[in-house]
């Protein structure tokens, strides 16, 4: 059940809080939207707890603006954190709580307009990460969290070799930013994250997972 995942993520964040990562100013659970695996994310938001978050991806969706406004409305009502991936102008237009940068965008860094929007609104910044270099990049950008993937084998990218718990643990120990586990997160695999130093979880399909 999702409650199991949410409880586990909250415990991960509590365990990691002693690292002082941005004073814990990031959601322990981040739901990633996906045009194929989660074409309509709105029903899934009902599974999230207050304080959890949503990252809008759906990059090629012609109705992305409308979807962003719909998600923002639900998030405001249920007190969820809402971030838009890649497009800071869309994030600003819907008054999102922050911006998420895919790895390629994180390498370039947020454009000046995005930096100003993030700074003046004290909004959150998260980045994608796949290796120690991208985690270090997130820290250099003063991101609130970096989403490390794939920790376990994932349906989204079955051809990609997962990082695995051991390598993930080594990366977390050296990290200067909160690291959230992304990829293959289920009620079973989340138990293997307990001692890795992760600060939370992110994923697409975990809200539908059953024990």
VEXLOMI-20758 format. One line per 8 residues: for each residue x, y, z of C-alpha. Coordinates in steps of 0.1 Angstrom, whole numbers, plus 2048, in hexadecimal, padded with zeros to 3 digits. Each point is the difference from the previous one (the first is absolute). Example, Ala and Ser with C-alpha at 12.3 -4.5 7.8 and 13.67 -1.06 7.14 Angstrom:
<pts>
87B 7D3 84E | 80E 822 7F9 .
</pts>
This chain:
<pts>
800 800 800 | 80C 824 7FA | 7FD 807 825 | 81D 7E8 806 | 815 812 7E6 | 7F7 822 80F | 809 7F5 823 | 821 7F1 7F4 .
808 820 7EE | 7F9 816 81E | 817 7E9 814 | 81B 804 7E6 | 7FE 825 803 | 801 800 826 | 81F 7E9 7FF | 811 818 7E7 .
7F6 820 812 | 820 800 814 | 813 808 7E0 | 7F0 822 800 | 7F6 7FF 7DC | 7EE 821 7FA | 7EF 7FD 821 | 7EA 7E5 7F1 .
7EF 818 7E9 | 7F6 7E5 7E6 | 7E4 7E6 7FF | 808 7DD 80B | 7EA 7F3 7E5 | 7FF 80D 7DC | 7E8 7F3 7E6 | 80D 803 7DC .
7E6 804 7E5 | 804 7EC 7E0 | 7EE 803 7DF | 800 7DA 7FB | 800 7EF 822 | 7EB 81A 812 | 7ED 813 7E4 | 7E7 80F 819 .
813 807 821 | 7E3 812 811 | 7F0 7E1 810 | 822 7F6 80D | 803 820 813 | 7E5 7F4 818 | 819 7E6 80D | 819 81A 80A .
803 80D 823 | 802 825 80A | 824 80A 7FB | 807 7E8 7E4 | 807 80D 7DD | 7FA 7FD 7DB | 817 807 7E3 | 7EF 807 7DE .
813 7F1 7E3 | 7E9 7F8 7E2 | 818 813 7EA | 7EF 7FB 7DE | 7DD 803 80C | 7EE 81C 7ED | 7E9 806 81E | 81D 802 818 .
7F7 824 80B | 7DD 7F5 808 | 80C 7E1 813 | 818 816 814 | 7E4 816 80B | 7EA 7E2 809 | 81C 7F0 815 | 807 822 810 .
7DC 803 80B | 800 7DE 810 | 821 805 811 | 7F5 821 80F | 7E1 7F0 80D | 812 7E2 80F | 81F 813 80A | 817 7ED 7E9 .
821 80E 7F2 | 7FE 805 7DA | 81F 802 7EA | 801 804 7DA | 81C 7EF 7ED | 815 813 7E7 | 7EA 81E 7F9 | 804 81B 81A .
7E9 818 7EE | 7E4 7E7 803 | 809 7FB 824 | 7FE 825 806 | 7DF 804 7EC | 7EE 7E6 816 | 812 80C 820 | 810 7DE 806 .
815 7F9 81F | 820 7FA 7EC | 812 7F3 7E2 | 80F 7DE 7F7 | 81D 7FD 7E8 | 807 7E1 7EC | 825 7F6 7FF | 807 811 7DF .
7F1 821 80C | 812 7FE 821 | 821 7FE 7EE | 7F8 822 7F0 | 7F1 80D 820 | 7E0 814 804 | 7FE 81E 7E8 | 802 823 810 .
7DA 804 801 | 7FC 7DF 812 | 81A 809 819 | 7EF 821 808 | 7DE 7EF 803 | 80E 7E5 817 | 812 818 816 | 7E6 81A 805 .
7E4 7E7 807 | 816 7EA 815 | 7F4 7E3 7EA | 80D 7DD 7FF | 819 7F3 7E7 | 805 7DB 7F9 | 816 7EF 7E6 | 803 7DE 7F0 .
820 7EC 808 | 80F 7E0 7F3 | 823 801 80E | 816 813 81A | 808 81C 7E7 | 7DB 809 7FC | 7FB 7FF 826 | 81D 818 804 .
7F1 815 7E5 | 7DF 802 814 | 813 80B 81F | 812 81B 7EC | 7DF 80D 7F4 | 7F4 801 824 | 7E4 7E8 7F7 | 7E9 7F4 81C .
802 7DC 7F4 | 80E 7EA 7E5 | 7EC 7E2 7F2 | 819 7E3 7FB | 7F5 7E7 7E6 | 7FB 7E4 7FA | 807 7F1 822 | 7EE 7DF 7F7 .
7F5 7F2 7DF | 7E3 815 7F2 | 7E4 7FB 7E7 | 807 822 7F1 | 823 7F7 7F4 | 804 7DA 802 | 820 801 7EB | 812 816 819 .
816 7EF 81A | 7F5 80A 823 | 818 811 817 | 7F8 7E8 81D | 7FF 805 825 | 826 7FE 806 | 80B 81A 7E7 | 7E2 816 809 .
80B 7FF 825 | 823 80B 7F7 | 7F3 81D 7EC | 7E9 80B 81C | 81C 800 81A | 814 818 7EB | 7E2 816 7F5 | 7FD 824 80A .
7DB 801 7F7 | 7E2 7EB 809 | 7FE 7E1 7E9 | 7DE 7F0 7F9 | 7FD 7DD 7F2 | 7F0 7FD 7DD | 7FA 7E1 7EC | 7F0 7DF 809 .
7F2 80D 821 | 7E6 7E8 80E | 7F4 7F6 823 | 81A 7E4 7FF | 81E 812 7F1 | 7FC 81F 817 | 80A 7EA 81E | 822 7FD 7F0 .
805 826 801 | 7FF 802 826 | 825 803 806 | 80C 80F 7DF | 7FE 825 80C | 7E4 808 7E8 | 7EA 81E 809 | 7E0 7F3 7F0 .
7F1 7F0 7E1 | 7F3 80A 7DE | 7EE 7EC 7E5 | 7E4 7FC 7E7 | 7EC 7E1 808 | 806 7FC 826 | 7DF 810 809 | 7EF 7E1 7F1 .
817 7E6 811 | 7F0 7E5 815 | 810 7ED 81C .
</pts>
